[in-house]
Every structure is written in C-alpha cells, then in structure tokens.
C-alpha cells in the first residue's frame, strides 16, 4: 500500500522529447514492458549511475555513450541484464543496434536501460519484436504511459512536472521514475528520466543532475540495498527557444535548477512512499552535526535499523532502539549528554536518557500516524541532513521471498 501516493499529477509534455511503449512479454504476456524515448537532434544528455561494482551491462554501455550525441533511450523491465558477463554486454549492444537500425541513427546514439531479475539472459528477440510498436507509439504526451511501462514491483506509477517562465517563455521540466525495493541509491534512483526544453551545455547539465540527485535520490532508503542497475538521466532538448545555459549562474539557471530539484525530490519521495510493503513514510532529520557526513551516518544508522523499522511497522514507540542506532553510527567522540531526540513534535530523549516530560501515550500517538518524523539534535555543529525511509513489514518479506515466482 503506497503511503500518501495517489494518481499521477499532470505531466506536461516536453517539446523535443517523445516516449513510446510496447509489449515484449518479458516476464508476463501482454505486459507493456518496453519503453523507447526519442530526444530531438541537438539535445544534451547527462546521467548518474550506480556505484555497485556488479553494475549491469546496460549501465556499462550507457556510461560509455552518454557524452556522445544521444537520440534514443531504450528501457526494458522484467530482466535486469545484470550479472550476465560478456554475453550481457553483447545483448545490450544488440538491442541498441536493432533500435538504431529501425530509427536510422548510429547505434552509439542509443542508450540501454534494464530493470528486473538479476542473473538471467536478456530475451533480446522479444525486445526486438516490440521495437516497431514502441517507435510507432512515440508521442510527447506519453509520460504517464511510460511511467507505468518502467514499473517492476511498484504499485503505482511515479511522475512529477514543473513549469516556469523566463522572458515570457514557458520552460517545462517533467520526469518519471520507478523503484520500490532494493533502494539505497548511491548515485540516483533505480530508473529515472527527467527532461526539459531548456538548452543547457552538457557540463552544466551534468553538474545540475549530480547536485539534484545528491539532494533527493541519494537521500532515500527502503532496505539499504544499492541496485546493480541504478540510472537517472536528464535530457535538455533546447526547444524552448532561449539562449543556451553555459554557466551555473544567472536567473534562468537558478529557476531551472530549482525546477529540476523539485521534480527530483518529488520522484525520490514517491519511491519511498511506494516502498515494498511500506505502511509508513518516515523522515529522519539530523541537525547539529560537525560535518554533513556524520549527519548522514547517524541518519542512515536509524533508517537502516531493522529494529527501528519493525517498531515503526508495529507503531511501537520503542525509543531505546533509536538511541542505540545513533550511538553505533560511528560518530567520533559523541557526547550523548548533548543529544535530543524527537518523535514528531515529542521530545523522547534528552541529555542521555528519557526526556522528563515524555510519556508512552505521547509516543504511541505519533507512531500511529502514516507519516512520521524522527529528529535528532546532535549539538556538535551547524550541519544538517535529511533522509526519507519506510517501515519494514510482513509484506516486504513476502514480496521479496516470492520475487522470482
């Protein structure tokens, strides 16, 4: 059950970026599981990719090709093409070549993306058979259908869109993402695609995406697992008719940066809200750190703790588990007498122990909510970080126990 995640919002078309969806039946007959995206000629493309050493074959290929002229993105679900060695690389390249042949472009202008079961050969013939239908379906209005087409264990499609004006011209930023399990990105999300009609130099676009990912997709976790297939792409088609953004400064860049961050944040939080088996959406805020890294270390220690996550599922205000996680986060010379911990608006621990004003009824009332905040004041400095996570339910275990059946 997705927590606070409803139907897709309005996803504004991005001039110069088209999406087409078709069925290859990779994992289930009739399932629309192949998505082709076409970038207008002259578009710039940026990408961030998983740091998992066992990165999937499509990730290896996409990383090599992203700096060149990119015209098409090819995504399949149902098969990750990861842990497949040289045959997997050959399969990814083969599907790109087949799409390039049909589209009349160089095969290096096609980037592959895959998501699904790890360690199984990519069914290239099925994907090839679906390509003509996906190309025939290309449309700037197909964002919602594509958001559904890239899903795996997601229960709902995920999308976000923003528009702003500059010198009387409307600029659009629209994106979609997928992900519900194996979520602890170390670059971006499982799969994410964001496009804008602004014209942006590639280097500026890459820095913009990296910054947005670090503040959004790199601040979420469901189960602490970094996927082999994580990719997030940012495409700038340049069709808005404004001058090219060549520097990370000025009002146009600032407005675009905010729009990209807003879309990234909404997509990242949607992944958490749709976490496998999730019944709670949890914000872990760590303030007063000496460094940003120690804030992250504390935040992830709390967000990854199975004891805390199961207590969240049970709506049990077992605040001692939070203190234990903070204490083992590895922060050097941590003075527990300076730490305050809040559950929602309720102070549960202060000066190394239970807060004098705290009652179990107060904690239980907060834990009964679907959306819960855990705030930790370290009292060591001025740095802060925020992480979003979920509880850990029976359903999460069931989904992942039965994933391949």
Order of alpha helices (4+ residues) and beta strands (2+ residues): beta-beta-beta-alpha-beta-alpha-beta-alpha-alpha-beta-beta-beta-alpha-beta-alpha-beta-alpha-alpha-alpha-beta-beta-beta-alpha-beta-beta-alpha
